[in-house]
Structure formats: C-alpha cells, structure tokens
C-alpha cells in the first residue's frame, strides 16, 4: 500500500494540532514524517482487563475515535464467556479500511494484531456470531491493549 501526503493537510489533522498554532506547511511536514515513519512515540499506554459487551441479534458493534499521534497499537484478546460453543467473526476497521479480520473464532482462542495508525484512529469493532445469527447474550472478553 502506498501512502502519500496531501498538498493540503486534512481537517482532522488541523483540528487535532490547532492548539500548537502550526501553519499548513508545518502540518504537511508532520504528515510527511508520519508517512515515512520518522516520528518517535512519546508515551506508552498499557491496559489489561476483562470487559463484557452485549450482543443483540448476533452482533456487537462499537465505534469511536482516539488521538494516537502515530503510536503503534498492539492488541490481543480472547472471548472467555459464554462457554456455549458459539463461533464468531471479528472485524476491526480504521475508517473504511479493514485493519484486522478473523473468522471461525471459538471461545478461548487468542487473537493478536498490530497496527500503525496515523494521527488518529477512527475505529469500528464488529463482532458477529456466525453460528447463531439471532444470538442475544453478554460476551466477556479478556485482553491487552498497548499503544506506543
């Protein structure tokens, strides 16, 4: 995949960096540094835990946006409950780009992915129960998230 900087920095980039009072040329230089992987992470975030999501009609979906400042994302996790032999598909997207997809996921099966986002990540997490498309249940996931 080839990535190029745009001649005019994007609106989200301008908005995120607006407190720094950078001009368009400086913003474009930052985008160029990101594309060429010359920026060094400034911090490290680590989260570990269990959380429960509610699946309705065989689907759980979560969307959001995070300021990532070009920091590497490493995530791993597994479904730990319910122990009912269900089979799942997981898709993680950044905007319209699929950054991770796994099919035929069983309870207790670990999955890991790595991703290098840009300034922000506009994520969508979609978990589907393929063995029961009408499933409504609480799904417990345990995992780690590292940014940096």
Residue pairs with C-beta under 8 A, 6 or more apart in sequence:
3 35
4 35
5 28
5 31
5 32
5 35
6 28
6 31
7 28
8 24
8 28
9 24
9 27
9 28
9 31
12 119
12 120
13 27
13 30
13 31
13 119
14 27
16 67
16 119
16 120
17 27
17 30
17 119
22 30
30 39
33 39
34 70
34 118
34 119
37 116
39 69
39 70
41 69
41 70
41 71
41 72
41 148
42 69
42 71
43 71
43 148
44 146
44 147
44 148
45 71
45 145
45 146
45 147
45 148
46 144
46 145
46 146
46 147
47 144
47 145
47 146
48 143
48 144
48 145
49 142
49 143
50 80
50 140
50 141
50 142
51 140
51 141
52 138
52 139
52 140
52 141
53 60
53 62
53 127
53 138
53 139
53 141
54 60
54 136
54 137
54 138
54 139
55 127
55 129
55 135
55 136
55 137
55 138
55 139
56 136
57 133
57 134
57 135
57 136
58 128
58 129
58 130
58 132
58 133
58 134
58 135
59 126
59 127
59 128
59 129
60 125
60 126
60 127
60 128
60 139
61 124
61 125
61 126
61 127
62 123
62 124
62 125
63 122
63 123
63 124
63 125
64 122
64 123
65 120
65 121
65 122
65 123
66 120
66 121
66 123
67 119
67 120
68 117
68 118
68 119
68 120
68 121
68 147
69 119
70 116
70 117
70 118
70 119
71 117
71 147
71 148
72 114
72 115
72 116
72 147
72 148
73 114
73 115
73 116
73 117
73 121
73 145
73 146
73 147
74 112
74 113
74 114
74 144
74 145
74 146
74 147
75 112
75 113
75 143
75 144
75 145
75 146
76 110
76 111
76 112
76 113
76 143
76 144
77 110
77 111
77 141
77 142
77 143
77 144
78 107
78 108
78 109
78 110
78 111
78 141
78 142
78 143
79 88
79 105
79 106
79 107
79 108
79 109
79 139
79 140
79 141
80 107
80 108
80 140
80 141
80 142
81 107
81 138
81 139
81 140
82 107
82 137
82 138
82 139
82 140
83 107
84 107
84 137
85 106
85 107
85 131
86 107
86 129
86 131
86 132
86 135
87 104
87 105
87 106
87 129
87 130
87 131
88 105
88 106
88 127
88 128
88 129
88 130
88 131
89 101
89 102
89 103
89 104
89 105
89 127
89 128
89 130
90 100
90 101
90 102
90 105
90 111
90 125
90 126
90 127
90 128
91 98
91 100
91 101
91 124
91 125
91 126
92 98
92 99
92 100
92 101
92 113
92 123
92 124
92 125
92 126
93 99
93 123
93 124
93 126
94 115
94 117
94 121
94 122
94 123
95 122
99 113
99 115
100 111
100 113
100 115
102 111
103 130
104 130
105 111
115 121
127 139
129 135
